[in-house]
Amino acid sequence: MRKVFAKFIINYLRVIAKLKLRSINPIIIGVGGASGKTTLSNFIYLIFSKKYKVRQGKGKNSETGIPLDILKLSTGSYKFLDWLRVVVQAPFRLFLDFDKYDVYVAEMGIDSPVEPKNMSYLLKIIKPQIAVLTNISYEHSEYFEPLAMDEDFKNVEEKILNLTAQQEMLLLTSVGESGTAVLNIDDDYINSAKKEIQAKKITVSLKNDSADFYINEIKNYVDKFDLHFIHEGEKYKLTIDNPLPVHFAYSFVSAIAVGKAGGIKISESISILENDFYLPAGRMSFFKGVKDSIIVDSSYNNATLTPILDLLGFVKEIGNQRRRVGIIGDMRELGTMSKPLHEEVARKILETLDAVILIGPLSQKYILPILRSNNFPVSSFLNFTSAKSTILEQVKPKNIVLVKGSQNTLFLERVVEMLLKDPKDKEKLCRRGEYWDRIREKTL
């Protein structure tokens, strides 16, 4: 009965959301990729909102999240009665909500190769005229494994990435000839699929100077991030008053490229980003911590490999005069890829940190042995509660503390809250509100 109701809800919302979008007829910008979708969509929103009325998905990127966002509905606690309320309210949103907007920025996240949790299903809800992919990497790999079984583990690894790429690339190949696809050609999977894309292509690269947008220099300082790029022979510079990891360069330039596809001058986009830049909660926020420490809060999620490797390198770069402590949680939903990907994180920790506290069973199983075999200062715990006292002991005066976590049972924003110098800053952390308070109360 529950499965029947869930299937009804998904299809019901899809149909009504499509009708709603048809009545509004906005330009749809689709943002996909393994990581960085929310950051990139925020930058795109900033750029377009100066000229147009824009609606942004703000992390609602699933088969139910996108329709609920289009219909301006929420489920509260996700209980049966909440969904029943949504069923009743949806037609009223369709016929009685007369709000219009010019642009819809939609995050499009995949959890599986199978409908309704894949890209092909999301494209049944929305059809972007402009599309951009951040990267192709392992994401929710355990749900791809059943279609990638092989006795040779390396074949499994390759098949999972290929299946992931096939789904993600549908976002770009679905755009018609009159639309635009923004491509990060430093990603081998995206670059190799260029011929399959019918839309006008705008390429972005940090490595290839023939790209439409070539990032030729990135510099980090204690208090700022400088980015230089070249487009059509013209040199441009963007300065952000916040040091940032390298992957932000792709987000900035991709957003600027999307802006150009939408008729916004590059100089205007740069000015907007420089003046209005902000980071979503739990994604690279800086806070003053206890004992005169600096907290780098990336506690929102820890689902994919590339961002955490980039972030560890960034912490080494900006914190080379300080003791660097990492509080690192598991990467979840990776299935058989959990072991090699966590081991890669372990090797990066050895290069970049001075001490680390691991939280979660996967980190304990796969990262801990490598660190111990190298006599690295490490503590490991299964959950936040058991790690609290050690965290407080390990943070020394003037340390730089990286908190990188995952929301599935870990909720490491609790670490950041515990270490804040000013308790009022807790309102700036991720997952605020009564719903998340209840979830955290149930979690060790």
VOVO-612854 format. One line per 10 residues: their letters; for each residue z, x, y of C-alpha. Coordinates in nm, 4 decimals, always signed. Layout:
A = Z:X:Y ~ ...
END
This chain:
MRKVFAKFII = +0.0000:+0.0000:+0.0000 ~ +0.0895:+0.2816:+0.2389 ~ -0.2435:+0.4590:+0.1747 ~ -0.4366:+0.1378:+0.2348 ~ -0.2542:+0.0809:+0.5648 ~ -0.3102:+0.4428:+0.6729 ~ -0.6834:+0.4183:+0.5975 ~ -0.7043:+0.0925:+0.7908 ~ -0.5263:+0.2460:+1.0923 ~ -0.7535:+0.5515:+1.0983
NYLRVIAKLK = -1.0763:+0.3499:+1.0847 ~ -0.9454:+0.0817:+1.3207 ~ -0.8539:+0.3387:+1.5852 ~ -1.1844:+0.5227:+1.5437 ~ -1.3913:+0.2092:+1.6096 ~ -1.1910:+0.0941:+1.9114 ~ -1.1763:+0.4451:+2.0615 ~ -1.5556:+0.4788:+2.0281 ~ -1.6047:+0.1460:+2.2031 ~ -1.3671:+0.2528:+2.4786
LRSINPIIIG = -1.5503:+0.5813:+2.5350 ~ -1.8830:+0.3991:+2.5382 ~ -1.7574:+0.1720:+2.8156 ~ -1.6404:+0.4706:+3.0238 ~ -1.9318:+0.7027:+2.9354 ~ -1.7744:+1.0334:+3.0451 ~ -1.9115:+1.3817:+2.9921 ~ -1.7309:+1.4947:+2.6752 ~ -1.6299:+1.8600:+2.6365 ~ -1.5230:+1.9487:+2.2813
VGGASGKTTL = -1.2931:+2.2473:+2.2243 ~ -1.2486:+2.3774:+1.8694 ~ -1.1457:+2.6926:+1.6864 ~ -0.8629:+2.8381:+1.4811 ~ -0.6415:+2.9268:+1.7768 ~ -0.6201:+2.8967:+2.1544 ~ -0.7649:+2.5447:+2.1802 ~ -0.4923:+2.4077:+2.4070 ~ -0.4967:+2.7083:+2.6400 ~ -0.8752:+2.6934:+2.6743
SNFIYLIFSK = -0.8805:+2.3161:+2.7254 ~ -0.6146:+2.3546:+2.9970 ~ -0.8323:+2.6061:+3.1809 ~ -1.1337:+2.3762:+3.1509 ~ -0.9272:+2.0862:+3.2817 ~ -0.8176:+2.2894:+3.5851 ~ -1.1749:+2.3857:+3.6685 ~ -1.3264:+2.0392:+3.6371 ~ -1.0390:+1.8426:+3.7926 ~ -1.1130:+1.9886:+4.1368
KYKVRQGKGK = -1.4488:+1.8144:+4.1398 ~ -1.4215:+1.5292:+3.8903 ~ -1.1727:+1.2801:+3.7543 ~ -1.0761:+1.4323:+3.4188 ~ -0.8816:+1.3186:+3.1132 ~ -0.7491:+1.5849:+2.8775 ~ -0.6322:+1.5486:+2.5180 ~ -0.3345:+1.7854:+2.5702 ~ -0.2946:+1.8881:+2.2078 ~ -0.3856:+1.5501:+2.0576
NSETGIPLDI = -0.6617:+1.6869:+1.8384 ~ -0.6509:+1.4982:+1.5071 ~ -0.8117:+1.1938:+1.3469 ~ -0.5385:+0.9753:+1.4997 ~ -0.4423:+1.1912:+1.7992 ~ -0.7853:+1.1736:+1.9645 ~ -0.8228:+0.7921:+1.9411 ~ -0.4643:+0.7384:+2.0554 ~ -0.5280:+0.9608:+2.3551 ~ -0.8518:+0.7815:+2.4453
LKLSTGSYKF = -0.6666:+0.4473:+2.4268 ~ -0.3598:+0.5851:+2.6103 ~ -0.1293:+0.4877:+2.3257 ~ +0.1552:+0.6700:+2.1509 ~ +0.3378:+0.6079:+1.8257 ~ +0.6873:+0.7198:+1.9267 ~ +0.8594:+0.7994:+1.5989 ~ +0.5537:+0.7426:+1.3739 ~ +0.7266:+0.4612:+1.1840 ~ +0.5527:+0.1533:+1.0407
LDWLRVVVQA = +0.6549:-0.0672:+1.3333 ~ +0.5190:+0.1893:+1.5797 ~ +0.1807:+0.1821:+1.4098 ~ +0.1922:-0.1977:+1.4002 ~ +0.2510:-0.1974:+1.7768 ~ -0.0490:+0.0318:+1.8196 ~ -0.2657:-0.2105:+1.6188 ~ -0.1679:-0.4939:+1.8533 ~ -0.2012:-0.2942:+2.1765 ~ -0.5346:-0.1229:+2.1032
PFRLFLDFDK = -0.7622:-0.4224:+2.1863 ~ -0.5760:-0.4738:+2.5143 ~ -0.6440:-0.1100:+2.6049 ~ -1.0090:-0.1643:+2.5219 ~ -1.0627:-0.4767:+2.7307 ~ -0.7931:-0.4698:+2.9998 ~ -0.7603:-0.1017:+3.0938 ~ -1.0208:-0.0486:+3.3670 ~ -0.9360:+0.3154:+3.4408 ~ -1.2456:+0.5365:+3.4516
YDVYVAEMGI = -1.2890:+0.9120:+3.4360 ~ -1.5898:+1.1417:+3.4654 ~ -1.4987:+1.4073:+3.2100 ~ -1.3045:+1.3983:+2.8844 ~ -1.1769:+1.7344:+2.7528 ~ -1.1059:+1.6903:+2.3816 ~ -0.9347:+1.9369:+2.1514 ~ -1.0773:+1.9053:+1.8031 ~ -0.8575:+2.0471:+1.5267 ~ -0.9346:+2.0589:+1.1555
DSPVEPKNMS = -0.6746:+2.0577:+0.8779 ~ -0.9025:+2.0272:+0.5765 ~ -1.2672:+2.0286:+0.4653 ~ -1.2262:+1.6649:+0.3595 ~ -1.2454:+1.3532:+0.5779 ~ -1.0639:+1.2326:+0.7815 ~ -0.9051:+1.5719:+0.8549 ~ -1.2252:+1.7662:+0.9133 ~ -1.4724:+1.8161:+1.1970 ~ -1.7352:+1.5816:+1.0551
YLLKIIKPQI = -1.4887:+1.2936:+1.0890 ~ -1.3843:+1.3872:+1.4430 ~ -1.7523:+1.3843:+1.5386 ~ -1.7649:+1.0221:+1.4259 ~ -1.5176:+0.9480:+1.7057 ~ -1.6617:+1.1612:+1.9859 ~ -1.9934:+1.3355:+2.0533 ~ -1.9514:+1.6260:+2.2977 ~ -2.2268:+1.7169:+2.5428 ~ -2.0610:+2.0565:+2.5949
AVLTNISYEH = -1.8886:+2.2371:+2.3075 ~ -1.6961:+2.5632:+2.2758 ~ -1.5318:+2.7384:+1.9791 ~ -1.2567:+2.9944:+2.0328 ~ -1.2853:+3.1706:+1.6953 ~ -1.3114:+3.1270:+1.3196 ~ -1.0096:+3.2345:+1.1153 ~ -0.7745:+3.1184:+0.8425 ~ -0.6155:+2.7866:+0.9413 ~ -0.4447:+2.5399:+0.7068
SEYFEPLAMD = -0.6052:+2.7433:+0.4281 ~ -0.4060:+2.5802:+0.1499 ~ -0.6077:+2.2602:+0.2026 ~ -0.9353:+2.4511:+0.1589 ~ -0.8308:+2.6258:-0.1631 ~ -0.9200:+2.3457:-0.4086 ~ -1.2856:+2.3893:-0.3084 ~ -1.2692:+2.7701:-0.3185 ~ -1.1242:+2.8446:-0.6601 ~ -1.2395:+3.1717:-0.8182
EDFKNVEEKI = -1.0907:+3.4312:-1.0525 ~ -1.1685:+3.7038:-0.8002 ~ -0.9245:+3.6715:-0.5087 ~ -1.1688:+3.8306:-0.2649 ~ -1.4182:+3.5560:-0.3473 ~ -1.1519:+3.2945:-0.2760 ~ -1.0813:+3.4580:+0.0589 ~ -1.4498:+3.4564:+0.1502 ~ -1.5028:+3.0989:+0.0336 ~ -1.2083:+2.9703:+0.2379
LNLTAQQEML = -1.3422:+3.1358:+0.5531 ~ -1.6920:+3.0041:+0.4827 ~ -1.5624:+2.6491:+0.4341 ~ -1.3590:+2.6769:+0.7542 ~ -1.6605:+2.8115:+0.9426 ~ -1.8844:+2.5325:+0.8114 ~ -1.6494:+2.2699:+0.9499 ~ -1.5800:+2.4407:+1.2816 ~ -1.9486:+2.5151:+1.3410 ~ -2.0319:+2.1439:+1.3143
LLTSVGESGT = -1.8878:+2.1116:+1.6645 ~ -2.1575:+2.3427:+1.8026 ~ -2.4464:+2.2252:+1.5840 ~ -2.3740:+1.8597:+1.6664 ~ -2.4630:+1.9106:+2.0338 ~ -2.8178:+1.8033:+2.1141 ~ -3.0879:+1.9974:+2.2971 ~ -2.9819:+1.8547:+2.6324 ~ -2.6245:+1.9813:+2.5846 ~ -2.4621:+2.3245:+2.5972
AVLNIDDDYI = -2.2750:+2.5355:+2.3407 ~ -2.0534:+2.8213:+2.4583 ~ -2.0367:+3.0938:+2.1935 ~ -1.7892:+3.3754:+2.1402 ~ -2.0415:+3.6096:+1.9789 ~ -1.7711:+3.8663:+1.8999 ~ -1.6795:+3.6298:+1.6173 ~ -1.9159:+3.7165:+1.3310 ~ -1.9268:+3.3620:+1.1944 ~ -2.0149:+3.2101:+1.5308
NSAKKEIQAK = -2.2690:+3.4814:+1.6078 ~ -2.4442:+3.4439:+1.2718 ~ -2.4887:+3.0678:+1.3237 ~ -2.6690:+3.0909:+1.6601 ~ -3.0049:+2.9920:+1.5091 ~ -2.8636:+2.6632:+1.3810 ~ -2.7580:+2.5485:+1.7289 ~ -3.0088:+2.3252:+1.9093 ~ -2.8193:+2.3116:+2.2384 ~ -2.8579:+2.5552:+2.5242
KITVSLKNDS = -2.6469:+2.8593:+2.4354 ~ -2.4152:+3.0517:+2.6700 ~ -2.2745:+3.3634:+2.5064 ~ -1.9439:+3.5381:+2.5796 ~ -1.8508:+3.8878:+2.4601 ~ -1.6134:+4.1760:+2.5096 ~ -1.8306:+4.4065:+2.2970 ~ -2.1941:+4.3163:+2.3602 ~ -2.3271:+4.3855:+2.7096 ~ -2.6302:+4.1622:+2.6456
ADFYINEIKN = -2.4076:+3.8515:+2.6416 ~ -2.4512:+3.5980:+2.9223 ~ -2.0892:+3.6645:+3.0162 ~ -1.9959:+4.0238:+2.9361 ~ -1.6266:+4.1152:+2.9706 ~ -1.6439:+4.4815:+3.0668 ~ -1.2822:+4.5598:+3.1594 ~ -0.9310:+4.4223:+3.1036 ~ -0.6200:+4.5703:+3.2619 ~ -0.2580:+4.4676:+3.2245
YVDKFDLHFI = +0.0114:+4.5590:+3.4735 ~ +0.3813:+4.4740:+3.4891 ~ +0.3096:+4.1751:+3.7110 ~ -0.0594:+4.0903:+3.6682 ~ -0.3684:+4.0673:+3.4490 ~ -0.7062:+4.1899:+3.5782 ~ -1.0288:+4.0779:+3.4143 ~ -1.3768:+4.2054:+3.5073 ~ -1.6971:+4.0489:+3.3753 ~ -2.0697:+4.0518:+3.4457
HEGEKYKLTI = -2.3032:+3.7510:+3.4573 ~ -2.6727:+3.7717:+3.5451 ~ -2.6206:+4.1161:+3.6948 ~ -2.3387:+4.0034:+3.9225 ~ -1.9914:+4.1552:+3.8856 ~ -1.6856:+3.9287:+3.8975 ~ -1.3110:+3.9865:+3.8944 ~ -1.0291:+3.7474:+3.8067 ~ -0.6638:+3.8358:+3.8722 ~ -0.3721:+3.6408:+3.7248
DNPLPVHFAY = -0.0145:+3.7041:+3.8403 ~ +0.1091:+3.7348:+3.4829 ~ +0.0439:+4.0011:+3.2162 ~ -0.1445:+3.8509:+2.9218 ~ -0.2780:+3.9497:+2.5759 ~ -0.6459:+4.0347:+2.5355 ~ -0.7422:+3.7016:+2.3760 ~ -0.6801:+3.5301:+2.7097 ~ -0.9881:+3.7093:+2.8434 ~ -1.2038:+3.5026:+2.6066
SFVSAIAVGK = -1.0270:+3.1828:+2.7155 ~ -1.0769:+3.2511:+3.0859 ~ -1.4421:+3.3493:+3.0584 ~ -1.5253:+3.0703:+2.8119 ~ -1.3721:+2.8176:+3.0526 ~ -1.5769:+2.9641:+3.3380 ~ -1.8909:+2.9403:+3.1193 ~ -1.8133:+2.5752:+3.0413 ~ -1.7668:+2.5184:+3.4133 ~ -2.1083:+2.6676:+3.4825
AGGIKISESI = -2.2596:+2.4376:+3.2196 ~ -2.1024:+2.1499:+3.4139 ~ -2.2473:+2.2633:+3.7458 ~ -1.9430:+2.4450:+3.8849 ~ -2.0004:+2.7800:+4.0550 ~ -1.8439:+3.0854:+3.8930 ~ -1.6712:+3.1841:+4.2168 ~ -1.5155:+2.8366:+4.2408 ~ -1.3872:+2.8535:+3.8821 ~ -1.2339:+3.1964:+3.9413
SILENDFYLP = -1.0574:+3.0749:+4.2557 ~ -0.9208:+2.7685:+4.0753 ~ -0.7893:+2.9707:+3.7801 ~ -0.6282:+3.2300:+4.0059 ~ -0.4540:+2.9660:+4.2194 ~ -0.3619:+2.7048:+3.9566 ~ -0.3078:+2.9096:+3.6398 ~ -0.0185:+2.8042:+3.4190 ~ +0.0684:+2.8363:+3.0538 ~ +0.1594:+2.5454:+2.8243
AGRMSFFKGV = +0.5201:+2.5480:+2.7046 ~ +0.5850:+2.7867:+2.4179 ~ +0.2581:+2.9753:+2.4607 ~ +0.3332:+3.3105:+2.6234 ~ +0.5905:+3.1955:+2.8808 ~ +0.8214:+3.4598:+3.0300 ~ +1.1935:+3.3921:+3.0855 ~ +1.4926:+3.5901:+3.2024 ~ +1.7295:+3.6237:+2.9101 ~ +2.0903:+3.7136:+2.8445
KDSIIVDSSY = +2.1887:+4.0801:+2.8895 ~ +1.9103:+4.1256:+3.1445 ~ +1.6508:+4.0846:+2.8674 ~ +1.2980:+3.9500:+2.9051 ~ +1.1928:+3.6750:+2.6651 ~ +0.8276:+3.6298:+2.5712 ~ +0.8246:+3.2721:+2.4457 ~ +0.5397:+3.2021:+2.2053 ~ +0.7455:+2.9651:+1.9934 ~ +0.5037:+2.6716:+1.9889
NNATLTPILD = +0.3158:+2.7797:+1.6800 ~ +0.2447:+3.0685:+1.4458 ~ -0.0340:+2.9308:+1.2322 ~ -0.3070:+3.1945:+1.2524 ~ -0.3266:+3.5719:+1.2271 ~ -0.5298:+3.6868:+1.5293 ~ -0.2958:+3.5594:+1.8038 ~ +0.0162:+3.7163:+1.6538 ~ -0.1542:+4.0552:+1.6067 ~ -0.2810:+4.0398:+1.9643
LLGFVKEIGN = +0.0615:+3.9369:+2.0914 ~ +0.2391:+4.2188:+1.9087 ~ -0.0022:+4.4672:+2.0628 ~ +0.0576:+4.3124:+2.4045 ~ +0.4362:+4.3444:+2.3734 ~ +0.3971:+4.7126:+2.2873 ~ +0.1720:+4.7604:+2.5910 ~ +0.3995:+4.5960:+2.8482 ~ +0.7298:+4.6968:+2.6903 ~ +0.6788:+5.0657:+2.6220
QRRRVGIIGD = +0.9786:+5.1546:+2.8412 ~ +1.2076:+4.8984:+2.6757 ~ +1.3436:+4.8326:+2.3290 ~ +1.1148:+4.5738:+2.1718 ~ +1.2664:+4.3107:+1.9419 ~ +1.0639:+4.0507:+1.7549 ~ +1.1935:+3.7202:+1.6222 ~ +0.9081:+3.6195:+1.3961 ~ +0.8644:+3.3044:+1.1888 ~ +0.6382:+3.2223:+0.8960
MRELGTMSKP = +0.2689:+3.1463:+0.9251 ~ +0.2382:+2.8159:+0.7420 ~ -0.0229:+2.6257:+0.5402 ~ -0.2154:+2.9381:+0.4377 ~ -0.1883:+2.8927:+0.0611 ~ -0.2961:+3.1985:-0.1393 ~ -0.3833:+3.3734:+0.1873 ~ -0.0140:+3.3802:+0.2816 ~ +0.0508:+3.7130:+0.1088 ~ -0.2302:+3.9273:+0.2580
LHEEVARKIL = -0.1993:+3.7768:+0.6058 ~ +0.1786:+3.8199:+0.6259 ~ +0.1405:+4.1750:+0.4956 ~ -0.1028:+4.2440:+0.7796 ~ +0.1603:+4.1181:+1.0254 ~ +0.4112:+4.3555:+0.8646 ~ +0.1842:+4.6532:+0.9234 ~ +0.1378:+4.5510:+1.2870 ~ +0.5141:+4.5166:+1.3343 ~ +0.5572:+4.8761:+1.2184
ETLDAVILIG = +0.3202:+4.9883:+1.4962 ~ +0.4523:+4.7751:+1.7794 ~ +0.8222:+4.6790:+1.7577 ~ +1.1541:+4.8634:+1.7420 ~ +1.3363:+4.5935:+1.5440 ~ +1.2571:+4.2524:+1.4011 ~ +1.4375:+3.9426:+1.2759 ~ +1.2308:+3.7427:+1.0278 ~ +1.2835:+3.3703:+0.9817 ~ +1.1402:+3.1735:+0.6910
PLSQKYILPI = +1.0809:+3.2145:+0.3169 ~ +0.7261:+3.3501:+0.3485 ~ +0.8259:+3.6257:+0.5897 ~ +1.1162:+3.7126:+0.3619 ~ +0.8891:+3.7273:+0.0600 ~ +0.5901:+3.9154:+0.2053 ~ +0.6867:+4.0947:+0.5285 ~ +1.0398:+4.2090:+0.4456 ~ +0.9520:+4.4383:+0.1481 ~ +0.6957:+4.6348:+0.3505
LRSNNFPVSS = +0.9337:+4.6846:+0.6430 ~ +1.2220:+4.7886:+0.4172 ~ +1.0038:+5.0355:+0.2286 ~ +0.9319:+5.1981:+0.5667 ~ +1.3029:+5.2003:+0.6670 ~ +1.2254:+4.9733:+0.9600 ~ +1.5200:+4.7960:+1.1303 ~ +1.4825:+4.4418:+0.9932 ~ +1.6958:+4.1371:+0.9185 ~ +1.5646:+3.8357:+0.7320
FLNFTSAKST = +1.6842:+3.4743:+0.7112 ~ +1.5521:+3.1514:+0.5673 ~ +1.6271:+2.9432:+0.8758 ~ +1.7344:+2.9524:+1.2385 ~ +2.0958:+2.8524:+1.1764 ~ +2.1701:+3.1462:+0.9474 ~ +1.9980:+3.3868:+1.1888 ~ +2.1815:+3.2853:+1.5096 ~ +2.4641:+3.5378:+1.5084 ~ +2.2356:+3.8272:+1.4130
ILEQVKPKNI = +1.9927:+3.7377:+1.6914 ~ +2.2735:+3.7460:+1.9480 ~ +2.3931:+4.0809:+1.8122 ~ +2.0476:+4.2401:+1.7986 ~ +1.9440:+4.1563:+2.1553 ~ +2.0654:+4.4499:+2.3646 ~ +2.0637:+4.5005:+2.7446 ~ +1.7127:+4.5105:+2.8969 ~ +1.5348:+4.4402:+2.5668 ~ +1.2000:+4.2654:+2.5639
VLVKGSQNTL = +1.2261:+3.9871:+2.3059 ~ +0.9188:+3.8278:+2.1460 ~ +0.9750:+3.4863:+1.9882 ~ +0.6798:+3.3771:+1.7761 ~ +0.7372:+3.0742:+1.5593 ~ +0.6023:+2.7725:+1.3787 ~ +0.7031:+2.4125:+1.4171 ~ +0.7201:+2.3255:+1.0473 ~ +1.1003:+2.3348:+0.9907 ~ +1.1506:+2.6534:+1.1978
FLERVVEMLL = +1.1445:+2.5303:+1.5600 ~ +1.2115:+2.8708:+1.7150 ~ +1.2275:+2.7253:+2.0647 ~ +1.5965:+2.7024:+1.9693 ~ +1.6049:+3.0828:+1.9742 ~ +1.4645:+3.0896:+2.3267 ~ +1.7094:+2.8226:+2.4438 ~ +2.0005:+3.0210:+2.3008 ~ +1.8925:+3.3392:+2.4805 ~ +1.8097:+3.1931:+2.8238
KDPKDKEKLC = +1.9954:+3.3405:+3.1193 ~ +1.9591:+3.0100:+3.3076 ~ +2.0272:+2.7106:+3.0775 ~ +1.8229:+2.4891:+3.3105 ~ +1.5101:+2.6704:+3.1911 ~ +1.5353:+2.4846:+2.8596 ~ +1.3384:+2.1984:+3.0179 ~ +1.0410:+2.4373:+3.0335 ~ +1.0393:+2.4933:+2.6571 ~ +0.8094:+2.3267:+2.4054
RRGEYWDRIR = +0.8831:+2.0097:+2.2086 ~ +1.1065:+1.8322:+2.4579 ~ +1.2269:+1.4718:+2.4272 ~ +1.4378:+1.2502:+2.2022 ~ +1.1920:+1.2550:+1.9120 ~ +1.1973:+1.6344:+1.8832 ~ +1.5732:+1.6439:+1.9387 ~ +1.6133:+1.4218:+1.6316 ~ +1.3768:+1.6379:+1.4260 ~ +1.5610:+1.9579:+1.5229
EKTL = +1.8982:+1.7995:+1.4348 ~ +1.7711:+1.7474:+1.0794 ~ +1.6548:+2.1086:+1.0487 ~ +1.8700:+2.4144:+0.9818
END
